Amino acid sequence: MNRQADQTIRPMQLVAFSWLVVTLGVLVIGFREAIFLVPTDAAQGDVGRIFYYHVPIAMLSLAFPFLNFAASLAFLYWRHRDPLKALSADAMALASAEVTIVYLSIVLSTGMLWGKAAWGIWWTWDARLTSLLLLWLLYVSYLIVRRFSSTGQSQTIAAILSVFAAVDSPIVYMSIRWWRTQHPAPVFGGGPGSGLDKSMMPAFVWNIAAWAMWGIFITGYRYALERRRQIAEQDAALSAIEASLELTQ
Amino acid sequence: MTYLRHVLDHLRKDLRLEWRSRDSVNGMLFFALLVVIVFSLAFDPTATESRLIAGGILWVAILFATITALNQSWAREQRNQVLDAQRMAPSPASALFLGKVFSNMLFVLLVELVLAPLFVVFYNLHALGNGWLLALVMPLGTWALVCNGTFFAALGLRTRNREMMLPLVLFPISLPALLAMIQATTGILTAELDPIQIGWWIRLLAGYDIIFTTVCLLLFDIVISAE
């Protein structure tokens, strides 16, 4: 019975597929804007184009931890009250944590590429870089803990760790405002002189939209995958119980 | 008032257990001593250089020593299902946690008291800055390590290879505090940072302590009753 249902295309699959197609389209537009249409930066040359990837992804890499944090809090709230809802919250927490790691890794590596070109060094221990590396480390340890702990408890432990990690992400955001760092000053909302030139705006907006859509797609996809794993696990547990009941009869 | 009494009861119990076995203090002390000796052999510190690295080495030695003790600190509660009994007891879970943190804090401070003179001898140290500020930095820094460490050791009770898990989780979370402790200590020893900057690091450390102690206290109930 289930198999027949699997063969028809479900509405969610249609939504996901069209979302992916639109995302790819926006990614292409963003790429064209950033690489071919925006005038070359007067001070930095073509290296400046990395900005259109580094900054949007950096902004998103601080947004997904909040999704992880919210999902973890929801898990802790529903843990005893509504275990089935708690499971889906946990799947969301896992999906957003993995996406966070991907974004943070991209931010760190594009930042290093830019740093080598602009500063002449790959890495410096400045407040923004250090706090972002710290966030990356926290989420790596989050995923490792999920692997280490025995089944049934990993979710609670991970959710608690996520609360600790969430304390760090505002620090990353504020670091270039609190400390005078080598990292460039904030581009948006950083006081007078911040903000983008009009000619740079389209490339920036298209790219942030594209990468946000891509992140949402990957999170949703990973969430669906994790939900399937959970349901398969529940089915396996149920059939094991049924088998043991038949044995005793 | 009853809350305070619960905390003190837990503290007294831990101190008595430790007094009878002296497991964690002796272990920590010897371990920290070994770390200090290994580092001084590795770097061969002369007077000026030693001041620059001593702050870092001191805290790394204390951090490693703390980890060895923290891994054991909940293990004694697991024997004879003591932890289950405490979970069912009418005292709040956070009182158990606070008592544990206070006792671990006392043990680590004791180790530091023994370690500090040795450190001065081995690294040929004398503080060029305001030495009395160390009396502020040491307890604040120790609290940051011990509070989070005790919390995550309790979290690790239910994981496979928990000796591995504690450093994996504790190091990243303690990094901001470690940075502040090491910067402040080195600044005091070398007198290279001006007092305003040192004060700034100490304030950061105090803020860290307040935030993470609050988070630990709020979440400990969930940790201890995680099924």
Interface residues (C-beta under 8 A of the other chain):
Chain A: L76 R79 T130 S131 L134 L137 L138 V140 S141 I144 V145 F148 S149 S150 G152 Q153 T156 I157 I160 L161 V163 F164 V167 D168 I171
Chain B: L155 R158 T159 R160 N161 M164 M165 L168 V169 F171 P172 I173 L175 P176 L179 I211 F212 V215 L219 I222 V223 A226 E227
